Amino acid sequence: MCPIRAIPVRMAPDLTPIFGTTMSERNSSEWGRVGDDGTVYVRTTAGERPVGSWRAGSPAEGFAHFARRYDDLAAEVALLEQRLTVPSADLTGLAASARRLLASLGTAAVVGDLDALTGRLGSVLDAVGERTAQREAERAQRAAAAVEAKEALVAESERLARSSDWKAVGERFRSIAVDFRAITGVDRRTDADLWKRVTTAREEFNQRRTAHFAALDQQRAQSRQRKEAIVTEAEALVDSTEWSATSAQYRTLMNQWKSAGRAPRDVEDALWARFRAAQDTFFTRRNAANAERDAHLRVSQAAKEQLLAEAAALDLARPDQALRRLRQIEEQWDLIGKVPRDAVSDLERRLSAVSDRIRSASDARWRRQESVESPFVVTLRESVAKLEARLERARAHGRTDEVAETESALATQREWLAHATR
């Protein structure tokens, strides 16, 4: 039988690629050897130690067997390193596993870079230490934040103890109690001291509120008399047709009602029902009158809409005729009168747009004619335009004499212009 010789072999691959080259890719002489008697040795910086024996096959097969066992051990280290990347990892259990593996390296029956595994496990333990310290710091920070949050509630309670907003502050004290108990992480003694300050402030507020309502009971008889007078006046205004003035009076009465304080509970609702009934009766009548007025305004709006449609349909190819009709439309527009407030701006804007379009067409025609007509014709056209503008102003201001005089002069000028342009 041939003696077993130490021969170089390549180690089995590491199962986790992120940790470098595999054992099977390295020269076996770097990490161990197989003795002549079949004993397998591993090399470390501390020296050489036996890890087992191999007689079942070639030395290369023996090396591969112990290299695979190293790969299994390296995979466990890699798993610890991966667990370390999880934010919620169990650091205590992770450290225990790392120490167990580290302790086993001195007797592990493997062939591979045990020094590298030792370093990696040391790095894991260092990282666990850092993460543990970080968690402790975060825990302390959370505890400080919890104390700060409870102190803020205490400060608010002590400030609210002097408030007179009885309903809102009473509800807020109940919320503060719930919020205070929901904050955790404060040591028992500090928590008890802070809670005592909250309850002291709440008791001070409750005593003041009790005293306030005791005094309020004495004022309710006077409030009843004032509100009965308000109701009597409101009922006297029901049949008024002075819509604006009476509406203002009802607003004044409402303000007086609010400032009168509450009457005794058994009469407060009855007085309020009478007051509201009077208001509702008056405002129902006012709304009916406004609806009738709005109906008339809508009729006026429809008439102006019809004028707008006619103006928009005027023939721009005959601008002078269109301009004359536009002036008539504008006179009719003014005679129609008011429309609903929400329609005023839109109607005026649309009429202005139509007017601008027609006048622009007329001006363009005048400019074309001026470029080919004689100076005499141009002068006559300018004179006619001025007289038309003068006539429009006279009509708008109701100057009857000036209207008659201007109409006569305009008729003459138009006749001259007609002869001159034939």
C-alpha positions as CSV (number, residue, x, y, z in Angstrom):
1,M,0.0,0.0,0.0
2,C,1.4,3.4,-1.0
3,P,2.1,5.9,1.8
4,I,-0.1,9.0,1.9
5,R,1.8,12.1,0.9
6,A,1.0,15.8,1.5
7,I,-0.1,17.2,-1.8
8,P,-1.5,20.6,-2.6
9,V,-5.2,20.8,-3.4
10,R,-7.8,23.5,-4.0
11,M,-10.4,24.2,-1.3
12,A,-14.2,23.9,-1.7
13,P,-16.1,27.1,-2.7
14,D,-17.5,29.5,-0.1
15,L,-21.3,29.4,-0.3
16,T,-21.7,33.2,0.0
17,P,-20.0,35.1,-2.9
18,I,-19.8,38.4,-1.0
19,F,-17.0,37.0,1.1
20,G,-14.4,36.6,-1.6
21,T,-12.8,33.7,-3.4
22,T,-13.8,30.1,-2.4
23,M,-11.6,27.6,-0.6
24,S,-11.5,25.3,-3.6
25,E,-9.9,28.1,-5.6
26,R,-7.0,28.5,-3.2
27,N,-3.7,26.5,-2.9
28,S,-4.2,24.0,-0.2
29,S,-0.6,24.5,1.1
30,E,-1.7,27.9,2.3
31,W,-4.2,26.5,4.9
32,G,-3.2,22.9,5.6
33,R,-1.7,19.6,4.5
34,V,-2.2,15.9,4.6
35,G,0.5,13.9,6.4
36,D,2.0,10.6,5.3
37,D,0.0,8.8,7.9
38,G,-3.3,10.3,6.6
39,T,-3.6,13.0,9.3
40,V,-5.0,16.2,8.0
41,Y,-3.6,19.4,9.5
42,V,-4.9,23.1,9.3
43,R,-2.5,26.0,9.5
44,T,-3.3,29.3,11.4
45,T,-1.2,32.1,12.7
46,A,-1.0,30.3,16.0
47,G,0.6,27.3,14.3
48,E,-0.4,23.9,12.9
49,R,-2.9,21.5,14.4
50,P,-4.5,18.2,13.3
51,V,-8.2,18.2,12.4
52,G,-8.7,14.6,11.5
53,S,-7.5,11.8,9.3
54,W,-8.3,10.6,5.8
55,R,-7.8,7.1,4.4
56,A,-10.9,6.5,2.4
57,G,-9.5,8.0,-0.8
58,S,-6.9,10.3,-2.3
59,P,-5.4,13.2,-0.2
60,A,-7.2,15.6,-2.6
61,E,-10.5,14.0,-1.7
62,G,-9.6,14.3,2.0
63,F,-8.7,17.9,1.6
64,A,-12.0,18.6,-0.2
65,H,-14.0,17.0,2.6
66,F,-12.5,19.2,5.3
67,A,-12.7,22.2,3.0
68,R,-16.5,21.6,2.6
69,R,-16.8,21.6,6.4
70,Y,-14.9,24.9,6.5
71,D,-17.4,26.2,3.9
72,D,-20.3,25.2,6.1
73,L,-18.6,27.1,9.0
74,A,-18.0,30.1,6.8
75,A,-21.7,30.0,5.7
76,E,-22.7,30.3,9.4
77,V,-20.5,33.4,9.8
78,A,-22.0,34.9,6.6
79,L,-25.5,34.3,8.0
80,L,-24.5,36.2,11.1
81,E,-23.2,39.0,9.0
82,Q,-26.4,39.2,7.0
83,R,-28.5,39.1,10.2
84,L,-26.5,42.1,11.4
85,T,-27.9,44.1,8.5
86,V,-31.5,43.7,9.7
87,P,-32.5,46.8,11.8
88,S,-34.7,44.7,14.1
89,A,-32.1,41.9,14.6
90,D,-31.9,40.2,18.1
91,L,-28.4,41.6,19.1
92,T,-28.2,39.5,22.2
93,G,-28.8,36.2,20.4
94,L,-26.6,37.3,17.5
95,A,-23.7,38.0,19.9
96,A,-24.2,34.7,21.6
97,S,-24.0,32.8,18.3
98,A,-20.9,34.8,17.3
99,R,-19.2,33.9,20.5
100,R,-20.1,30.2,20.2
101,L,-18.7,30.1,16.7
102,L,-15.6,32.0,17.8
103,A,-15.0,29.5,20.6
104,S,-15.4,26.6,18.3
105,L,-12.7,27.7,15.8
106,G,-9.9,26.4,18.0
107,T,-11.2,22.8,17.7
108,A,-13.0,23.0,14.4
109,A,-12.3,20.0,12.2
110,V,-12.0,22.1,9.0
111,V,-9.3,23.3,6.6
112,G,-9.5,26.9,5.6
113,D,-8.7,30.5,6.5
114,L,-9.7,30.3,10.2
115,D,-7.9,33.5,10.9
116,A,-10.2,35.3,8.5
117,L,-13.2,33.8,10.2
118,T,-11.8,34.9,13.5
119,G,-11.5,38.4,12.2
120,R,-15.0,38.4,10.7
121,L,-16.5,37.1,13.9
122,G,-14.6,39.8,15.8
123,S,-16.1,42.4,13.4
124,V,-19.5,41.0,14.0
125,L,-19.1,41.3,17.8
126,D,-17.7,44.8,17.4
127,A,-20.7,45.8,15.3
128,V,-23.1,44.2,17.8
129,G,-21.5,46.3,20.5
130,E,-21.9,49.4,18.5
131,R,-25.5,48.6,17.6
132,T,-26.2,47.8,21.2
133,A,-24.7,51.1,22.4
134,Q,-26.7,52.9,19.7
135,R,-29.9,51.2,20.8
136,E,-29.2,52.2,24.4
137,A,-28.6,55.8,23.3
138,E,-31.9,55.7,21.3
139,R,-33.7,54.3,24.2
140,A,-32.4,57.0,26.5
141,Q,-33.3,59.6,23.8
142,R,-36.8,58.2,23.6
143,A,-37.1,58.3,27.4
144,A,-36.0,61.9,27.4
145,A,-38.5,62.8,24.6
146,A,-41.2,61.0,26.6
147,V,-40.4,63.1,29.7
148,E,-40.3,66.2,27.6
149,A,-43.7,65.4,26.0
150,K,-45.3,64.8,29.5
151,E,-43.7,68.0,30.8
152,A,-45.3,69.9,27.8
153,L,-48.7,68.4,28.9
154,V,-48.1,69.5,32.5
155,A,-47.2,73.0,31.3
156,E,-50.4,73.2,29.2
157,S,-52.4,71.9,32.2
158,E,-51.1,74.6,34.5
159,R,-51.7,77.3,31.9
160,L,-55.3,76.0,31.3
161,A,-56.0,76.0,35.0
162,R,-56.4,79.8,34.7
163,S,-58.7,79.7,31.6
164,S,-62.4,80.6,31.6
165,D,-63.2,78.7,28.4
166,W,-65.1,76.2,30.5
167,K,-66.4,73.7,27.9
168,A,-63.3,73.6,25.7
169,V,-60.8,73.4,28.5
170,G,-62.8,70.8,30.4
171,E,-62.7,68.6,27.2
172,R,-59.0,69.4,26.8
173,F,-58.2,68.2,30.3
174,R,-59.9,64.9,29.5
175,S,-57.7,64.6,26.3
176,I,-54.6,65.5,28.3
177,A,-55.2,62.6,30.7
178,V,-55.5,60.2,27.7
179,D,-52.4,61.6,26.0
180,F,-50.4,61.5,29.3
181,R,-51.2,57.8,29.8
182,A,-50.4,57.0,26.2
183,I,-46.8,58.2,26.6
184,T,-44.6,55.4,27.8
185,G,-40.9,55.0,28.7
186,V,-40.8,57.3,31.7
187,D,-39.6,56.0,35.1
188,R,-42.3,55.5,37.7
189,R,-41.2,58.2,40.1
190,T,-40.9,60.9,37.5
191,D,-44.2,59.8,35.9
192,A,-46.0,60.1,39.3
193,D,-44.6,63.5,40.0
194,L,-45.7,64.9,36.6
195,W,-49.1,63.4,36.9
196,K,-49.6,65.0,40.3
197,R,-49.0,68.4,38.8
198,V,-51.6,67.7,36.0
199,T,-54.3,66.6,38.6
200,T,-53.6,69.7,40.7
201,A,-54.1,72.0,37.7
202,R,-57.2,70.2,36.7
203,E,-58.6,70.5,40.3
204,E,-57.9,74.3,40.3
205,F,-59.8,74.7,37.0
206,N,-62.7,72.6,38.3
207,Q,-63.0,74.8,41.4
208,R,-63.1,78.0,39.4
209,R,-65.6,76.5,37.0
210,T,-67.9,75.5,39.9
211,A,-67.7,79.0,41.3
212,H,-68.4,80.6,37.9
213,F,-71.6,78.6,37.4
214,A,-72.8,79.3,40.9
215,A,-72.6,83.0,40.1
216,L,-74.2,82.5,36.7
217,D,-77.3,81.1,38.3
218,Q,-77.9,84.4,39.9
219,Q,-77.8,86.2,36.6
220,R,-80.3,83.9,34.7
221,A,-83.3,85.7,36.1
222,Q,-82.1,88.9,34.6
223,S,-81.3,87.2,31.3
224,R,-84.9,85.9,31.1
225,Q,-86.3,89.4,31.4
226,R,-84.0,90.7,28.7
227,K,-84.8,87.9,26.3
228,E,-88.6,88.3,26.8
229,A,-88.2,91.9,25.8
230,I,-86.2,90.9,22.7
231,V,-88.8,88.4,21.7
232,T,-91.6,91.0,22.1
233,E,-89.7,93.4,19.8
234,A,-89.0,90.7,17.2
235,E,-92.7,89.7,17.0
236,A,-93.6,93.4,16.5
237,L,-91.4,93.5,13.4
238,V,-93.0,90.5,11.6
239,D,-95.2,92.5,9.2
240,S,-92.7,95.2,8.3
241,T,-92.0,95.9,4.6
242,E,-88.8,97.9,5.3
243,W,-86.7,95.0,4.2
244,S,-83.2,96.4,4.6
245,A,-83.8,98.3,7.8
246,T,-85.8,95.5,9.5
247,S,-83.2,92.9,8.5
248,A,-80.6,95.1,10.3
249,Q,-82.9,95.3,13.3
250,Y,-83.2,91.6,13.5
251,R,-79.4,91.3,13.3
252,T,-79.2,93.7,16.2
253,L,-81.7,91.7,18.2
254,M,-79.8,88.5,17.5
255,N,-76.6,90.2,18.9
256,Q,-78.6,91.3,21.9
257,W,-79.9,87.8,22.4
258,K,-76.3,86.4,22.3
259,S,-75.1,88.9,24.9
260,A,-78.1,88.5,27.2
261,G,-76.8,85.2,28.7
262,R,-78.9,82.1,29.2
263,A,-82.3,82.1,30.8
264,P,-83.3,79.3,33.1
265,R,-83.4,76.1,31.2
266,D,-87.2,75.6,31.4
267,V,-87.9,78.8,29.5
268,E,-84.8,79.3,27.3
269,D,-85.9,76.9,24.5
270,A,-89.5,78.3,24.5
271,L,-88.2,81.9,24.2
272,W,-85.8,80.9,21.4
273,A,-88.6,79.2,19.5
274,R,-90.7,82.4,19.6
275,F,-87.7,84.5,18.5
276,R,-86.9,82.2,15.6
277,A,-90.5,82.0,14.5
278,A,-90.7,85.8,14.3
279,Q,-87.4,85.9,12.3
280,D,-88.5,83.1,9.9
281,T,-91.9,84.8,9.2
282,F,-90.3,88.1,8.3
283,F,-87.4,86.6,6.2
284,T,-89.8,84.3,4.3
285,R,-91.8,87.4,3.3
286,R,-88.6,89.3,2.4
287,N,-87.4,86.3,0.3
288,A,-90.7,86.1,-1.6
289,A,-90.5,89.9,-2.4
290,N,-86.8,89.4,-3.5
291,A,-87.8,86.5,-5.7
292,E,-90.5,88.6,-7.5
293,R,-87.9,91.4,-8.0
294,D,-85.4,88.8,-9.4
295,A,-88.0,87.5,-11.8
296,H,-88.3,91.0,-13.3
297,L,-84.5,91.3,-13.5
298,R,-84.3,88.0,-15.3
299,V,-86.8,89.3,-17.9
300,S,-84.5,92.3,-18.4
301,Q,-81.5,90.0,-18.7
302,A,-83.3,88.0,-21.4
303,A,-84.1,91.2,-23.3
304,K,-80.4,92.2,-23.2
305,E,-79.3,88.7,-24.2
306,Q,-81.6,89.1,-27.3
307,L,-80.0,92.5,-28.1
308,L,-76.6,91.0,-27.8
309,A,-77.5,88.2,-30.2
310,E,-78.7,90.8,-32.7
311,A,-75.5,92.9,-32.3
312,A,-73.3,89.9,-32.7
313,A,-75.1,89.0,-36.0
314,L,-74.6,92.5,-37.6
315,D,-72.9,92.4,-41.0
316,L,-69.3,93.7,-40.7
317,A,-69.1,93.9,-44.5
318,R,-71.4,97.0,-44.1
319,P,-69.8,98.6,-41.1
320,D,-71.5,102.0,-41.3
321,Q,-75.0,100.4,-41.3
322,A,-73.8,98.0,-38.5
323,L,-72.5,101.0,-36.5
324,R,-75.8,102.9,-36.7
325,R,-77.7,99.8,-35.6
326,L,-75.3,99.3,-32.8
327,R,-76.0,102.8,-31.5
328,Q,-79.7,102.0,-31.5
329,I,-79.1,98.8,-29.7
330,E,-77.1,100.6,-27.0
331,E,-79.9,103.1,-26.5
332,Q,-82.4,100.2,-26.1
333,W,-79.9,98.6,-23.7
334,D,-79.9,101.6,-21.4
335,L,-83.7,101.8,-21.5
336,I,-84.1,98.1,-20.4
337,G,-82.5,98.9,-17.0
338,K,-81.1,96.7,-14.3
339,V,-80.4,92.9,-14.5
340,P,-79.4,90.4,-11.8
341,R,-76.1,91.4,-10.2
342,D,-74.4,88.1,-11.1
343,A,-75.1,88.8,-14.8
344,V,-74.1,92.5,-15.0
345,S,-70.3,92.0,-15.7
346,D,-70.7,89.3,-18.3
347,L,-73.4,91.2,-20.3
348,E,-71.4,94.5,-20.3
349,R,-68.2,92.6,-21.3
350,R,-70.0,90.9,-24.2
351,L,-71.6,94.1,-25.4
352,S,-68.3,95.9,-25.3
353,A,-66.6,93.1,-27.3
354,V,-69.3,93.4,-30.0
355,S,-69.0,97.2,-30.0
356,D,-65.2,97.1,-30.4
357,R,-65.5,94.6,-33.3
358,I,-68.0,96.7,-35.2
359,R,-66.2,100.0,-34.6
360,S,-62.9,98.4,-35.6
361,A,-64.5,97.3,-38.9
362,S,-65.9,100.8,-39.4
363,D,-62.5,102.4,-38.7
364,A,-60.8,100.1,-41.1
365,R,-63.3,101.0,-43.9
366,W,-62.7,104.7,-43.2
367,R,-59.0,104.2,-43.5
368,R,-59.4,102.4,-46.8
369,Q,-61.6,105.1,-48.1
370,E,-59.3,107.9,-47.0
371,S,-56.5,106.3,-49.0
372,V,-58.4,106.6,-52.3
373,E,-60.9,109.4,-51.8
374,S,-60.5,113.1,-52.4
375,P,-59.6,115.5,-49.5
376,F,-63.1,117.0,-49.8
377,V,-64.8,113.6,-49.3
378,V,-62.5,112.8,-46.4
379,T,-63.4,116.1,-44.8
380,L,-67.1,115.4,-45.2
381,R,-66.8,112.0,-43.7
382,E,-64.9,113.4,-40.6
383,S,-67.6,116.1,-40.3
384,V,-70.4,113.4,-40.4
385,A,-68.6,111.3,-37.8
386,K,-68.2,114.3,-35.5
387,L,-71.8,115.3,-35.8
388,E,-72.9,111.7,-35.1
389,A,-70.8,111.7,-31.9
390,R,-72.2,115.1,-30.9
391,L,-75.8,113.9,-31.6
392,E,-75.2,110.8,-29.4
393,R,-73.9,112.9,-26.5
394,A,-76.8,115.4,-26.8
395,R,-79.3,112.5,-26.7
396,A,-77.6,110.9,-23.7
397,H,-77.8,114.2,-21.7
398,G,-81.3,115.0,-22.9
399,R,-80.4,118.3,-24.6
400,T,-83.4,118.6,-26.9
401,D,-82.5,121.8,-28.7
402,E,-79.0,120.6,-29.4
403,V,-80.4,117.3,-30.7
404,A,-82.6,119.1,-33.2
405,E,-79.8,121.4,-34.4
406,T,-77.3,118.5,-34.7
407,E,-79.8,116.3,-36.6
408,S,-80.4,119.1,-39.1
409,A,-76.7,119.7,-39.7
410,L,-76.0,116.0,-39.9
411,A,-78.7,115.5,-42.5
412,T,-77.1,118.3,-44.6
413,Q,-73.6,116.8,-44.3
414,R,-74.8,113.3,-45.2
415,E,-76.6,114.6,-48.3
416,W,-73.4,116.4,-49.4
417,L,-71.4,113.3,-48.7
418,A,-73.8,111.2,-50.8
419,H,-73.4,113.5,-53.8
420,A,-69.6,113.7,-53.4
421,T,-69.2,109.9,-53.4
422,R,-71.5,109.1,-56.4
